[in-house]
Amino acid sequence: MADGECSPLKKQWQIFLVALAFFTRIPIPANTPYSSERLNQANRYFGLVGCIVGACSALVYLLAASLLTPPLAIGLAIATSLLLTGAFHEDGLADVFDGFGGGWTVEQKLSIMKDSRLGTYGAAALVVCIGTKWLALSTLAEHSVWLPALALFSLHGLSRVCAASLIFSYPYVRADQTSKVKPLANQQTQLDLWVLMLTALVLLALFPLATACSLALCLIFVRYACGKWFKRQLGGYTGDCLGAAQQLSEVSGYLLLVALSASSL
């Protein structure tokens, strides 16, 4: 069925399903219409897809916490997010650190980032990032069993909004057919941005005002720092850069919640 032959609401649902299939391993109906235009528009639901991944991870954590210690439950929650996404964003983080750490020119960095092999820089980045997530969420669990669940749900969504928003501010630097997100890197609209921002506002509303403002400022800073870093290293961003930005935003949000947990949450 052509886009003009279905209702606007049904079309948005189908675009959301395309986003879900692209960013996760969650199956969608086989008859879901697909086109490059819909994949391009799917960027607007990046944050909402993150909410689904976060909700599943939070549910696993809460169920496991009723039987196991919080650190073990959190480990299972992190494993759940890795399984649901196929470590999609973690792969981007590792590729960015390998490329930026091992390459001297833009061409060398892009070539290393495209290589499927994992290097020392990437492996170290993965260990530090996943380990920090586990420690931060375990620390939150010491204050309340519910805090890690809230953090998982909200930061999976907010971090993806942060990463996706980079598309609106920086140029895409690799115009070949190997990129994971080439269709998402062009022709973004104001509507796409507003959907992302609305998702972020709803998630921030789950927190007390002071905490929400602190989280927003933290993520804005991480977004700014990532954008400048990618611009300096490559002249813009790639799909791997978006994955790295998502991971760095997520872990930064957890660390901020740990810092605020004693007084604000």
C-alpha positions in Angstrom: 0.0 0.0 0.0 1.4 3.4 -0.9 2.0 6.0 1.8 -0.9 8.1 0.6 -3.3 5.2 0.9 -3.1 4.7 4.7 -4.1 6.9 7.5 -1.5 9.2 9.1 -1.7 7.3 12.4 -1.2 4.0 10.7 1.8 5.3 8.7 3.4 6.6 11.9 2.9 3.2 13.5 4.6 1.6 10.5 7.5 4.0 10.7 7.9 3.2 14.4 8.0 -0.5 13.5 10.8 0.2 10.9 12.7 2.0 13.7 12.2 -0.9 16.0 13.5 -3.4 13.5 16.5 -1.2 12.5 17.7 -0.4 16.0 16.9 -3.7 17.8 16.5 -7.4 17.2 12.8 -7.3 18.2 10.8 -8.9 15.3 8.1 -6.9 13.6 5.3 -8.1 11.2 6.8 -9.3 7.9 4.3 -7.2 5.9 5.4 -3.9 7.4 5.9 -1.5 4.5 9.5 -0.5 4.0 11.2 2.3 2.0 14.3 4.5 2.3 11.9 7.4 3.1 10.4 5.5 6.0 13.8 4.5 7.3 14.9 8.1 7.1 11.8 9.2 9.1 12.4 6.4 11.7 15.0 8.5 13.3 12.2 10.4 15.1 11.4 7.3 17.1 15.0 6.5 18.2 14.2 7.7 21.7 11.0 5.7 21.9 12.8 2.6 20.8 15.2 3.2 23.6 12.3 3.4 26.0 11.2 -0.1 25.0 14.8 -1.5 25.4 15.0 0.3 28.8 11.6 -1.0 29.9 12.5 -4.6 29.1 15.9 -4.2 30.9 14.1 -2.7 33.9 11.6 -5.5 34.0 14.3 -8.1 33.9 16.1 -6.2 36.7 13.0 -6.0 38.9 12.2 -9.7 38.4 15.7 -10.8 39.0 16.1 -8.5 42.1 13.3 -10.4 43.8 15.4 -13.6 43.6 19.0 -12.5 43.4 21.2 -9.7 44.8 20.9 -6.3 43.1 24.3 -6.4 41.4 23.5 -9.8 39.7 20.0 -8.5 38.7 21.7 -5.4 37.2 24.1 -7.6 35.3 21.2 -9.5 33.8 19.4 -6.2 32.9 22.5 -5.0 31.0 22.8 -8.4 29.3 19.1 -8.0 28.2 19.8 -4.7 26.6 22.8 -6.2 24.7 20.7 -9.0 23.5 17.8 -6.8 22.4 20.0 -4.4 20.4 22.6 -6.9 19.2 25.2 -4.7 21.0 24.5 -2.2 18.1 25.6 0.9 20.0 28.4 -0.8 21.9 29.8 -1.8 18.6 29.8 1.9 17.6 31.6 2.9 20.8 34.3 0.3 20.2 34.8 1.3 16.5 35.1 5.0 17.4 37.7 4.4 20.0 39.6 2.0 17.8 39.5 4.5 14.9 40.2 7.6 16.8 43.0 5.9 18.8 44.7 4.0 16.0 44.3 6.3 13.0 46.2 9.5 12.0 44.2 10.7 9.0 40.5 10.8 8.5 40.8 8.1 5.9 42.7 5.8 8.3 40.2 6.4 11.1 37.3 5.6 8.8 39.0 2.5 7.5 39.7 1.2 11.1 36.1 2.0 12.1 34.9 -0.1 9.2 37.0 -3.1 10.2 35.0 -5.8 12.0 38.0 -6.8 14.2 38.1 -5.4 17.8 41.2 -3.5 18.8 42.8 -2.7 22.2 41.2 0.8 22.3 37.8 -0.5 21.5 38.0 -3.4 24.0 39.2 -1.1 26.7 36.3 1.4 26.0 33.8 -1.5 26.2 35.1 -2.8 29.5 35.2 0.6 31.1 31.7 1.6 29.8 29.8 -1.5 30.7 31.7 -1.9 34.0 30.8 1.7 34.9 27.2 1.1 34.0 27.1 -1.9 36.3 28.8 -0.1 39.2 26.6 3.0 38.9 23.4 1.1 38.8 24.5 -1.1 41.7 25.2 2.0 43.7 21.7 3.4 42.9 20.2 0.1 44.1 21.8 0.8 47.5 19.4 3.8 47.8 16.3 2.1 46.5 15.5 -1.0 44.5 13.4 1.1 42.2 16.1 3.6 41.2 18.0 1.3 38.8 14.7 0.5 37.0 13.9 4.2 36.6 17.4 4.9 35.4 17.4 2.1 32.9 14.1 3.1 31.4 14.8 6.8 31.2 18.4 6.8 30.2 18.0 4.3 27.4 15.5 6.7 25.9 17.2 10.0 26.7 20.6 8.8 25.5 19.2 7.9 22.1 17.5 11.2 21.8 20.9 12.8 22.5 22.6 10.7 19.9 20.0 11.1 17.2 19.9 14.9 17.7 23.5 15.1 16.4 22.2 14.4 12.9 20.6 17.8 12.9 23.8 19.7 13.7 26.7 18.0 12.0 27.5 16.7 8.5 27.6 13.0 7.7 31.1 12.2 6.6 31.1 8.7 4.9 29.0 8.6 1.7 29.5 5.0 0.8 27.1 2.0 1.0 28.7 0.4 4.1 27.2 2.7 6.7 24.6 1.3 9.1 22.7 4.6 9.1 23.2 6.2 5.7 19.4 6.6 5.1 19.0 8.3 8.5 21.7 10.9 7.7 19.8 12.9 5.2 16.6 15.0 4.8 15.7 15.3 8.5 12.7 17.5 9.2 11.7 19.7 12.0 8.9 17.2 12.8 11.6 14.5 13.4 13.3 16.8 15.8 10.2 17.8 17.7 9.2 14.1 18.2 12.6 13.5 19.6 12.4 16.5 22.0 8.9 15.5 23.1 10.2 12.0 24.0 13.0 13.6 26.0 10.6 16.0 27.9 8.3 13.1 28.8 11.2 11.1 30.2 12.6 14.0 32.1 9.2 14.6 33.7 9.6 11.3 35.5 12.2 13.0 37.8 11.9 15.8 40.3 12.5 19.2 38.7 16.0 19.7 40.0 17.1 16.3 38.9 15.4 16.7 35.5 17.2 20.0 34.9 20.5 18.5 36.0 20.1 15.5 33.7 19.1 17.8 30.8 22.2 20.0 31.3 24.4 16.9 31.6 23.2 15.4 28.4 23.4 18.7 26.5 27.0 18.9 27.6 27.8 15.3 26.5 26.1 16.0 23.2 28.1 19.2 22.7 31.4 17.4 23.7 30.7 14.4 21.4 29.8 16.7 18.5 33.0 18.7 18.8 35.0 15.5 19.2 33.6 13.9 16.1 33.9 17.2 14.1 37.6 17.5 15.1 38.4 13.9 14.4 36.4 13.3 11.2 34.8 16.5 10.2 31.3 15.2 11.1 29.7 12.0 12.3 29.2 8.4 11.2 26.8 5.8 12.4 29.4 4.5 14.7 29.7 8.0 16.2 26.0 8.0 17.0 26.4 4.7 18.8 29.3 6.0 20.8 27.3 9.2 21.7 24.5 7.0 22.9 26.7 4.9 25.1 28.6 8.0 26.6 25.3 9.8 27.2 23.8 6.7 28.9 26.7 6.1 31.3 27.0 9.9 32.0 23.4 10.0 33.0 23.8 7.0 35.4 26.8 8.7 37.0 24.9 11.9 37.5 22.0 10.1 39.1 24.5 8.4 41.5 25.9 11.8 42.4 22.4 13.2 43.0 20.9 10.1 44.6 21.7 11.0 48.2 20.1 14.4 48.2 17.7 14.8 45.2 16.0 11.5 44.4 
